[in-house]
Amino acid sequence: MLDRIRYRFWLEVLNVCMGDFIPFRRRERPLVKAIRRRVKAAPLWATQFVYRLPSTVLGLLFYALLLASELSIHRDERMTVSTCARQRPLIYLALALFVTSFILSFYGFLPCFKFLLHSPGIRQLHQLTRYYHRATRPPNLIYVTDGGVQDCTGILQLMRRRRERIVLVLGAEDPTSELLVLRSTLEQAAAERLGSFYDPTDPRRDIRATLDDFGRDEEATELHLGIQYGWWACDQHSTGHVFIIKNRLPPSMEDRPVRPLLMKEDILSGKACSEEFWDMKQTQLASCCCDCCHTSGLNFGSRFPHVPNANQCMTPQMFNSLCRLGYDLSGPAVQAIAKQSPIADIWEDHVTEPGAGSPLQSEIFRMSHSSTPVSARRKLWRCNS
């Protein structure tokens, strides 16, 4: 979700980071080892000093040219045409240096320009423009994040492993049930050709229609989707199932009161609690920091259960209510995925897998989607006929 240009713009403007760059090198330079031995510096400091030194020199040269152009103005008490004429070449030279360095940074896959990727300013511009480094050799720095740039769910990692049963707790901030995070993940899975999603109850429907129905059905507590692993007909196909539990409050649960904080005995017993803790409903919970805010006139902000991501200090009572809601919503999905019998519907047992024809037909299909010469394909077609 954070791959959108407007999110990246505000992240850069507000200087907010979703991750950090880490060194990614098989072996260290001899100069770094020498500095560590002589200066007895920390490994990270020595590495940053050596790799940032060339780009830092270019940055200092850029600012030195701008400073020289300003000093040329202050030397003359009067602003004349000759003063501007002396200043203009220095400014043009500084701009040319900056533009050239920025353009050459996109050729960081070449060893002679790799040092430009260590400039913090250039890295910020690359992130702002959504530039992705692609080369036969990995860069010296790799940006590691929590996954919010592309996939916030973790489904893609499990699809790469072809897991048969997946439980997804969708806790994204989505009070209107638009399921934008889930839709983005499905599009990414299709872009990587990991597999196809379908509705097990009616595979003829578009998967987007299934998501729309789930978003409009406020009483629905779970969403069951099927996964057909594999993309090409000649791929090895298998089936998986994902049960999605969304952070939402069904209308039938809106009148529930605030209940006591969870204790160890409550978790071990698994018994539902009907005792009222305060004379207020769960939907009235808001605020942050401590429970006294709920009853002392500071109970403002987004209401339960849609806690914004910016609120990293939710109250104990808000956390308690979210835990109890998750327990109530996840029951049917956990029971369905934990049963010993197959999850697949009856109709799925009668589906012929793509590419399940003869080995010769599979080979023809594989060659038709590869760079095999046309003459070889025609020869194989004649043998088949």
Secondary structure as the mmCIF struct_conf table of DSSP 4:
data_model
#
loop_
_struct_conf.conf_type_id
_struct_conf.id
_struct_conf.beg_label_comp_id
_struct_conf.beg_label_asym_id
_struct_conf.beg_label_seq_id
_struct_conf.end_label_comp_id
_struct_conf.end_label_asym_id
_struct_conf.end_label_seq_id
TURN_TY1_P TURN_TY1_P1 LEU A 2 ASP A 3
BEND BEND1 ARG A 4 ARG A 4
HELX_RH_AL_P HELX_RH_AL_P1 ILE A 5 VAL A 13
TURN_TY1_P TURN_TY1_P2 LEU A 14 ASN A 15
BEND BEND2 MET A 18 MET A 18
STRN STRN1 GLY A 19 PRO A 23
BEND BEND3 ARG A 26 ARG A 27
HELX_RH_AL_P HELX_RH_AL_P2 PRO A 30 VAL A 39
HELX_RH_AL_P HELX_RH_AL_P3 PRO A 43 ARG A 75
BEND BEND4 ASP A 76 ARG A 78
HELX_RH_AL_P HELX_RH_AL_P4 VAL A 81 SER A 105
TURN_TY1_P TURN_TY1_P3 PHE A 106 PHE A 109
BEND BEND5 LEU A 110 LEU A 110
HELX_RH_3T_P HELX_RH_3T_P1 PRO A 111 HIS A 118
HELX_RH_AL_P HELX_RH_AL_P5 PRO A 120 LEU A 128
TURN_TY1_P TURN_TY1_P4 THR A 129 ARG A 130
BEND BEND6 THR A 136 ARG A 137
BEND BEND7 ASN A 140 ASN A 140
STRN STRN2 LEU A 141 THR A 145
BEND BEND8 GLY A 147 GLY A 147
TURN_TY1_P TURN_TY1_P5 GLY A 148 GLN A 150
BEND BEND9 CYS A 152 GLY A 154
HELX_RH_AL_P HELX_RH_AL_P6 ILE A 155 ARG A 160
TURN_TY1_P TURN_TY1_P6 ARG A 161 ARG A 162
BEND BEND10 GLU A 164 GLU A 164
STRN STRN3 ARG A 165 LEU A 170
BEND BEND11 ALA A 172 GLU A 173
TURN_TY1_P TURN_TY1_P7 PRO A 175 THR A 176
HELX_RH_AL_P HELX_RH_AL_P7 LEU A 180 ALA A 191
TURN_TY1_P TURN_TY1_P8 GLU A 192 ARG A 193
STRN STRN4 GLY A 195 TYR A 198
TURN_TY1_P TURN_TY1_P9 PRO A 200 THR A 201
TURN_TY1_P TURN_TY1_P10 PRO A 203 ARG A 204
BEND BEND12 ARG A 205 ARG A 205
HELX_RH_AL_P HELX_RH_AL_P8 ILE A 207 ARG A 216
TURN_TY1_P TURN_TY1_P11 GLU A 218 GLU A 219
STRN STRN5 LEU A 223 TYR A 229
BEND BEND13 TRP A 231 TRP A 232
TURN_TY1_P TURN_TY1_P12 ALA A 233 CYS A 234
BEND BEND14 ASP A 235 ASP A 235
HELX_LH_PP_P HELX_LH_PP_P1 GLN A 236 HIS A 237
STRN STRN6 SER A 238 LYS A 246
HELX_RH_3T_P HELX_RH_3T_P2 PRO A 251 MET A 253
TURN_TY1_P TURN_TY1_P13 GLU A 254 ASP A 255
HELX_LH_PP_P HELX_LH_PP_P2 ARG A 256 ARG A 256
STRN STRN7 PRO A 257 PRO A 257
HELX_LH_PP_P HELX_LH_PP_P3 VAL A 258 VAL A 258
HELX_LH_PP_P HELX_LH_PP_P4 PRO A 260 LEU A 262
HELX_RH_AL_P HELX_RH_AL_P9 LYS A 264 SER A 269
BEND BEND15 TRP A 278 MET A 280
STRN STRN8 LYS A 281 LYS A 281
HELX_RH_3T_P HELX_RH_3T_P3 GLN A 282 GLN A 284
BEND BEND16 CYS A 289 CYS A 289
HELX_RH_3T_P HELX_RH_3T_P4 ASP A 291 HIS A 294
TURN_TY1_P TURN_TY1_P14 THR A 295 GLY A 297
BEND BEND17 GLY A 301 SER A 302
HELX_LH_PP_P HELX_LH_PP_P5 ARG A 303 ARG A 303
TURN_TY1_P TURN_TY1_P15 PHE A 304 PRO A 305
TURN_TY1_P TURN_TY1_P16 ASN A 309 ALA A 310
HELX_RH_AL_P HELX_RH_AL_P10 PRO A 316 ALA A 338
BEND BEND18 GLN A 340 SER A 341
BEND BEND19 ALA A 344 ALA A 344
HELX_RH_3T_P HELX_RH_3T_P5 ILE A 346 HIS A 350
HELX_LH_PP_P HELX_LH_PP_P6 VAL A 351 GLU A 353
TURN_TY1_P TURN_TY1_P17 PRO A 354 GLY A 355
BEND BEND20 GLY A 357 GLY A 357
HELX_RH_AL_P HELX_RH_AL_P11 PRO A 359 SER A 368
TURN_TY1_P TURN_TY1_P18 HIS A 369 SER A 371
HELX_RH_AL_P HELX_RH_AL_P12 VAL A 374 ASN A 384
#
